[in-house]
Amino acid sequence: MYRLFCLVLLFAFTAGCANDEEAATEEGTALTIDWLVPLHTPQPPKGEALAMIEEKTNTKLDLIWVPDSTKEERLNAVLAGGHMPKIIMLPDLDDSAAVNALRSGMFWEIGPFLKDYPNLKKLDKTILKNISIDGKVYGIYRERPLARQGVVIRKDWLDNLGLDMPETVEDLYSIAKAFTEQDPDQNGKDDTIGLADRNDLEFGAFKTMASYFGAPNKWGQTEDGSLFPDFRSGAYQEAMKWMRRLYDEGLMNRDFAVTSKTQQQDLVIQGKAGIYIGTMSDAMNLRDQGLSLNSDFELDIANRIKGPDGKEQTWALGGHGGFFAISKSSVKMEKEVKQILAFFDRIAEEDLSHLMLYGIEGVHYEKKGDQHYIRKQENYHRWEADIQPLQQLIGINKQALKSAEDPLRAKHEKLEKDNREIAVANPAEPLYSATQMDRGTELKKIIDDATFRFILGEIDEKGFEEAVKKWENQGGKKIIEELNEDAKKS
């Protein structure tokens, strides 16, 4: 049932996934779905939860798990290979290969069908617009909070050093320095650093820090409404300098540019780093795993970090984390498309949504009344192994239960809601640029590489400007022109 997707097996998979046009076409016949899914945990899920999903949906799921660190490479290889699994999770709508595949007709347009399903017809129209390509909807979006980013920090280390929670970007620097130099765990060893970061400029620390400095969200607007890329802003460059300062002074992990998310989190869990800048909801898993190693482990969360100008802001997502698309090469018949949509509609029901979020009642959690739950901490590792990976299958998120005895989770939920008040949207989210779709991914690498190299001290401001000019000359200017032209039509 489980296959860990690897490059060696990619093309062998083509031969083993021949489409069965008769699948699930008769009443009562189980629907079979092979599904490409990112894996954020060390191993694919085990246990009975997946079997329960299959039983309740009358579906056999063949989940092809792709390690998160290689998902872009693997996805591009699958898109180029021709034959695909029935369902593919497309995580990044800025990825030109994915958008070109959508525009070329490789996936089913599902927008006209959504009205026929009780849960799918309630999908948010703004988010559907954000994921649309040429005005057409090709997938079930993976619902995400509008603004999830914040600072997760070792509260026990702050207390040991007599420090308060950060309120400004300079506070964050001072805490990172203290966590590196003042023995915050009080073990008498020089074995801690301030910030744990990873090889992801968007969902790691950098973009959140840039937003604190006042940078726009991917695209900014001048007073006359003209769009410009975020890296052309002074705030973006100030954030690079801030990160470089931490790097130069040894206040963050030296290998952050090649560090995965799992490795980044392990630095916090194992007590080697005290600051994690990213998705605030990660705090609970970090806390639970940290407590399993150290009973003094305590975390807190902050979301409103003032920039140098005293303003508070954070960047907003489009309300989604990509979407699930149905392949035309593997699903030939409209009838099967509708059966797959019925599957997505069914797993959006509260019982299966809760199963993929909280686990099995009595095993992974207990309910307290109708609206609250208590996680069974003694079975946390079972939840981590059996349930956590299944969250990658969730489209519509009916996270109705609230933690009954978890102040950290309650604070995360409160701050996530509060982030809406200071969230900065991407004004180009629904806009289209042919050059962006055709060459956006390769052009983005120019700026990403230059940003990493600046933080690592390999180039200076002049070198970064040279990279920006290269971006402009190789297609960036055309992207700016096309997005501004499309904005005038909107």
C-alpha positions in Angstrom: 0.0 0.0 0.0 2.8 2.3 0.7 5.6 3.3 -1.6 8.3 5.8 -0.8 8.6 7.6 -4.1 12.2 7.8 -5.4 13.8 8.8 -8.7 14.9 5.3 -9.5 11.3 4.1 -9.4 9.8 7.1 -11.2 9.9 5.7 -14.6 9.2 2.1 -13.5 6.1 3.5 -11.9 4.8 4.5 -15.4 4.6 0.8 -16.4 2.8 -0.1 -13.2 0.1 2.6 -13.3 -1.7 1.8 -16.5 -5.1 3.4 -16.3 -8.1 1.1 -15.8 -10.9 2.8 -17.5 -13.4 0.5 -15.8 -12.2 1.4 -12.3 -15.1 2.3 -10.0 -17.6 2.5 -12.9 -20.0 0.0 -11.4 -22.2 0.6 -8.4 -20.5 -0.7 -5.3 -17.1 -1.2 -6.9 -14.3 0.3 -4.8 -12.6 3.3 -6.4 -8.9 2.9 -6.8 -6.7 6.1 -6.5 -3.0 6.4 -6.9 -1.9 9.7 -5.4 1.3 11.6 -5.3 1.7 13.1 -1.8 4.5 15.0 -0.1 6.0 13.4 3.0 7.1 15.7 5.9 7.8 12.9 8.4 10.6 10.3 8.3 8.3 7.4 7.4 4.9 6.9 5.6 1.9 6.4 8.0 1.1 3.0 9.5 -1.8 1.8 11.5 -5.5 1.6 11.0 -6.4 5.2 10.3 -5.7 4.9 6.5 -7.7 1.7 6.4 -10.6 3.5 8.1 -10.5 6.2 5.4 -10.6 3.5 2.7 -13.5 1.7 4.3 -15.6 4.8 4.9 -15.0 6.1 1.3 -15.1 2.7 -0.4 -11.7 3.5 -1.9 -8.4 1.8 -2.2 -5.6 4.4 -1.8 -2.2 3.8 -3.3 -0.2 6.7 -1.8 3.1 7.5 -3.4 5.0 9.4 -0.8 7.6 12.0 -1.9 10.1 13.3 0.6 9.4 17.0 1.1 13.1 18.0 0.3 12.8 16.5 -3.2 9.1 17.2 -4.1 9.8 19.9 -6.7 12.3 17.8 -8.5 10.1 14.7 -8.4 7.0 16.6 -9.5 8.8 18.1 -12.5 10.0 14.7 -13.5 6.5 13.3 -13.3 5.0 16.2 -15.3 7.7 15.6 -18.0 7.1 11.8 -18.0 3.7 11.9 -19.6 1.8 9.3 -17.6 0.9 10.3 -14.1 -0.9 9.0 -11.0 -4.6 9.9 -10.9 -4.1 12.6 -8.3 -1.1 14.9 -7.9 -0.6 17.5 -5.3 0.6 20.7 -7.0 2.1 22.7 -4.1 3.4 25.8 -5.9 1.3 27.7 -8.4 4.4 29.9 -9.1 6.0 26.8 -10.6 6.1 27.3 -14.3 6.2 23.5 -15.1 3.0 22.9 -13.1 1.2 25.9 -14.6 2.2 25.0 -18.1 1.0 21.4 -17.5 -2.4 22.8 -16.3 -2.7 25.2 -19.3 -1.8 22.5 -21.7 -4.7 20.3 -20.7 -3.0 17.6 -18.7 -5.5 17.9 -15.8 -9.3 18.0 -15.6 -11.1 21.3 -15.2 -13.4 20.6 -12.2 -14.9 24.0 -11.6 -18.3 23.3 -13.2 -18.7 20.1 -11.2 -18.2 21.6 -7.7 -21.8 22.7 -7.3 -23.0 19.1 -7.2 -21.3 18.2 -3.9 -22.4 19.4 -0.5 -19.0 20.3 0.8 -17.2 21.2 -2.4 -19.8 23.7 -3.4 -18.9 25.7 -0.2 -15.3 26.2 -1.3 -14.3 29.8 -0.8 -14.7 31.8 -4.0 -11.7 34.1 -3.3 -9.4 31.1 -2.8 -10.8 29.5 -5.9 -9.9 32.6 -7.8 -6.4 32.6 -6.3 -5.8 29.0 -7.6 -7.5 29.5 -11.0 -5.6 29.4 -14.2 -7.0 31.4 -17.1 -10.2 31.7 -15.0 -10.6 27.9 -14.7 -10.4 25.8 -11.6 -8.3 22.6 -11.9 -8.2 21.3 -8.3 -9.3 21.0 -4.8 -7.3 23.6 -2.8 -5.5 22.6 0.4 -7.1 25.1 2.8 -4.6 27.0 4.9 -4.9 29.9 7.3 -4.5 33.3 5.7 -1.4 34.3 7.8 0.4 31.5 9.8 3.8 32.9 10.4 5.4 33.9 13.7 8.2 33.4 16.1 8.4 30.2 18.2 10.9 30.5 21.1 12.3 28.6 24.1 10.4 30.3 27.0 12.5 28.4 29.6 15.7 29.8 28.1 14.3 33.3 28.2 13.4 32.8 31.9 16.9 31.4 32.6 18.4 34.5 31.2 15.9 37.0 32.6 14.7 38.0 29.1 11.3 38.9 27.8 9.5 37.8 24.7 10.6 39.8 21.6 8.7 42.8 20.4 11.0 44.1 17.7 13.5 42.8 15.1 16.3 44.1 17.3 14.9 42.1 20.2 15.1 39.0 18.1 18.8 39.7 17.3 19.6 40.3 21.0 17.8 37.1 22.1 19.6 35.1 19.4 22.9 36.5 20.6 22.1 35.7 24.3 20.9 32.2 23.4 24.3 31.6 21.6 26.6 33.2 24.2 25.0 33.0 27.6 24.4 29.3 28.2 20.6 29.5 28.2 20.2 25.8 29.1 22.6 26.2 32.0 24.6 23.1 31.3 27.9 24.8 31.4 28.7 24.1 27.8 29.0 26.2 24.7 26.5 24.1 22.7 23.5 26.4 21.7 22.7 28.8 19.0 20.0 31.4 18.6 18.1 30.7 15.4 17.4 27.4 13.6 16.7 28.0 9.9 16.5 25.9 6.7 16.9 26.0 2.9 13.6 27.7 2.3 13.5 31.4 1.8 9.7 31.5 1.9 8.6 29.2 4.8 11.8 29.3 6.7 12.9 32.5 8.5 13.7 34.9 5.7 10.4 35.9 4.2 8.8 36.4 7.6 11.7 38.5 8.7 11.5 40.5 5.5 7.8 41.1 6.2 8.7 42.4 9.7 11.1 44.8 8.0 8.3 46.0 5.8 8.9 44.2 2.6 5.9 43.6 0.2 4.5 40.1 -0.3 6.2 38.9 -3.5 5.0 42.0 -5.3 4.7 45.6 -4.0 2.9 48.6 -5.5 4.1 52.2 -6.0 1.9 55.1 -5.3 0.5 55.0 -8.8 -0.3 51.3 -8.4 2.5 49.9 -10.5 3.8 46.5 -9.5 7.4 45.8 -8.6 9.1 42.6 -7.2 9.7 42.4 -3.4 13.5 42.1 -3.8 13.5 45.6 -5.3 12.4 47.0 -1.9 14.8 48.4 0.7 13.1 46.3 3.4 14.1 43.1 1.5 17.7 44.1 1.5 17.6 45.1 5.2 16.3 41.7 6.0 19.2 40.1 4.1 21.6 42.2 6.1 19.9 41.2 9.4 20.2 37.5 8.5 23.8 38.0 7.4 24.5 39.6 10.7 23.3 36.5 12.5 25.2 34.3 10.2 28.5 36.2 10.5 28.3 36.2 14.3 27.5 32.5 14.5 24.0 33.1 16.0 22.3 30.6 13.6 23.1 27.2 12.1 26.0 27.6 9.7 24.6 25.0 7.2 21.1 26.5 7.0 21.3 26.8 3.2 21.3 23.0 3.0 19.2 22.2 6.1 15.9 20.5 5.6 12.8 21.3 7.6 13.1 18.1 9.6 16.8 18.9 10.4 15.8 22.5 11.3 13.1 21.3 13.7 15.5 18.7 15.2 17.8 21.6 16.3 15.0 23.0 18.4 13.7 19.7 19.6 17.2 18.5 20.7 17.9 21.8 22.6 20.5 23.1 20.2 18.6 26.2 19.0 16.1 28.4 20.7 14.3 30.4 18.0 12.2 29.0 15.2 10.7 31.5 12.7 7.9 30.0 10.5 4.5 28.4 10.8 3.2 29.0 14.4 1.3 25.7 14.4 4.6 23.9 14.3 5.1 24.9 17.9 2.9 22.1 19.3 4.8 19.3 17.6 8.1 20.9 18.5 6.9 21.2 22.1 5.6 17.6 22.3 8.8 16.2 20.9 11.0 18.4 23.0 9.3 17.4 26.2 10.0 13.7 25.3 13.7 14.6 25.6 13.6 17.3 28.3 11.0 17.8 31.0 12.0 21.5 31.3 11.3 22.2 27.6 8.9 25.1 27.2 7.9 27.2 24.2 6.0 30.4 23.6 4.8 32.2 20.4 4.9 35.8 19.2 3.4 37.2 16.0 3.5 41.0 16.2 7.2 41.9 15.7 7.8 45.6 15.0 10.1 46.6 12.2 12.6 49.5 12.4 9.7 51.9 11.6 7.7 50.6 14.5 5.0 49.1 12.2 3.7 45.5 12.5 2.9 43.4 9.5 3.3 39.8 8.3 2.8 38.2 4.9 -0.3 36.4 3.8 -0.8 33.3 1.8 -3.5 33.0 -0.8 -5.6 30.8 1.6 -4.2 27.6 0.2 -1.2 25.4 0.1 -1.5 24.4 -3.6 -4.2 22.0 -4.7 -5.0 18.4 -5.7 -5.3 18.0 -9.5 -6.8 15.0 -11.4 -4.7 13.7 -14.2 -6.2 13.2 -17.7 -3.6 10.6 -18.6 -4.8 8.3 -15.8 -8.5 9.3 -15.5 -10.1 9.1 -18.9 -13.8 9.2 -18.1 -15.8 12.1 -16.6 -17.6 9.5 -14.5 -14.5 8.7 -12.6 -13.6 12.3 -12.2 -16.9 12.8 -10.4 -16.3 9.7 -8.2 -12.9 11.2 -7.2 -14.6 14.5 -6.4 -17.2 12.5 -4.3 -14.2 11.0 -2.4 -12.9 14.5 -1.7 -16.3 15.6 -0.6 -16.6 12.6 1.8 -13.2 13.1 3.4 -14.2 16.7 4.1 -16.9 15.5 6.5 -16.2 16.0 10.1 -15.5 12.4 11.1 -12.8 11.9 8.5 -11.4 15.4 8.8 -11.0 14.9 12.5 -9.4 11.5 11.9 -6.7 13.0 9.8 -6.2 15.9 12.2 -6.5 14.3 15.7 -6.3 10.6 15.1 -8.6 7.9 16.4 -10.7 8.8 19.4 -9.6 6.8 22.5 -6.2 6.1 20.9 -4.7 9.4 20.0 -7.1 11.8 21.8 -10.1 12.0 24.0 -13.1 14.3 23.4 -14.1 16.7 26.2 -17.6 17.8 25.5 -18.6 18.5 21.9 -16.0 21.2 21.1 -12.7 20.2 22.8 -10.2 17.4 22.8 -7.3 16.2 24.9 -4.3 14.6 23.2 -3.1 11.4 24.8 0.5 12.4 25.3 1.6 8.8 26.0 0.6 8.0 22.5 2.1 11.1 20.8 4.6 9.1 18.8 1.7 6.9 17.5 -0.1 10.0 16.4 3.1 11.3 14.8 3.6 8.0 12.9 0.0 7.1 12.1 -1.8 10.4 11.7 0.5 13.4 11.0 1.4 12.3 7.4 -2.3 12.0 6.6 -2.7 15.7 7.0 -1.2 16.1 3.6 -4.4 14.6 2.2 -6.7 17.2 3.7 -8.3 19.7 1.3 -11.2 21.4 3.3 -10.0 21.7 6.9 -12.8 21.2 9.4 -10.7 21.8 12.5 -13.7 22.2 14.7 -12.3 20.8 17.9 -10.2 23.0 20.2 -7.6 21.9 22.7 -9.1 21.6 26.2 -5.8 21.6 28.1 -3.2 23.2 25.9 -2.5 26.9 26.4 0.1 26.9 23.6 -2.3 25.6 21.1 -5.0 28.1 22.3 -2.4 30.9 21.9 -1.5 29.7 18.4 -5.1 29.8 17.4 -5.6 33.3 18.8 -2.4 34.7 17.2 -3.3 33.1 13.8 -6.6 35.0 13.9 -4.8 38.2 15.1 -2.4 37.9 12.1 -5.3 38.7 9.8 -5.3 42.3 11.2 -1.7 42.8 10.0 -1.5 40.5 7.0 -0.1 41.9 3.7 -1.6 40.2 0.6 0.2 39.6 -2.7 -1.4 42.0 -5.1 -0.4 39.9 -8.1 -1.9 36.6 -6.7 -4.7 36.4 -9.3 -2.7 38.0 -12.2 -1.2 36.3 -15.2 2.1 36.6 -16.9 3.0 34.3 -19.8 6.7 34.9 -19.1 6.3 34.1 -15.4 4.6 30.8 -16.3 7.2 29.9 -18.9 10.4 31.0 -17.1 9.4 32.0 -13.6 11.0 29.0 -11.9 14.4 29.4 -13.4 14.3 33.2 -13.0 13.3 32.8 -9.3 16.5 30.7 -8.8 18.6 33.7 -9.8 17.2 35.8 -6.9 17.0 32.9 -4.4 20.7 32.0 -5.1 21.7 35.7 -4.8 19.8 36.0 -1.5 21.4 32.9 0.0 24.9 34.1 -1.2 24.4 37.5 0.3 23.4 36.1 3.7 26.4 33.7 3.5 28.7 36.6 2.7 29.7 35.4 -0.7 28.4 38.6 -2.5 27.8 42.2 -1.4 25.2 44.7 -2.4 26.8 45.2 -5.8 26.7 41.4 -6.4 23.1 41.3 -5.5 22.3 44.2 -7.8 24.0 42.3 -10.6 21.8 39.3 -10.0 18.7 41.6 -10.1 19.9 43.0 -13.4 20.4 39.4 -14.7 16.8 38.6 -13.6 15.5 41.6 -15.4 17.4 41.0 -18.6 16.6 37.3 -18.8 12.8 37.9 -18.6 12.1 39.8 -15.3 11.3 43.1 -17.1 8.8 41.3 -19.3 7.1 39.7 -16.2 6.8 43.2 -14.6 5.3 44.5 -17.9 2.8 41.6 -18.3 1.6 41.7 -14.7 1.0 45.4 -14.8 -0.8 45.0 -18.1 -3.0 42.3 -16.6 -3.7 44.4 -13.5 -5.0 47.2 -15.7 -7.6 44.7 -17.1 -8.7 43.5 -13.7 
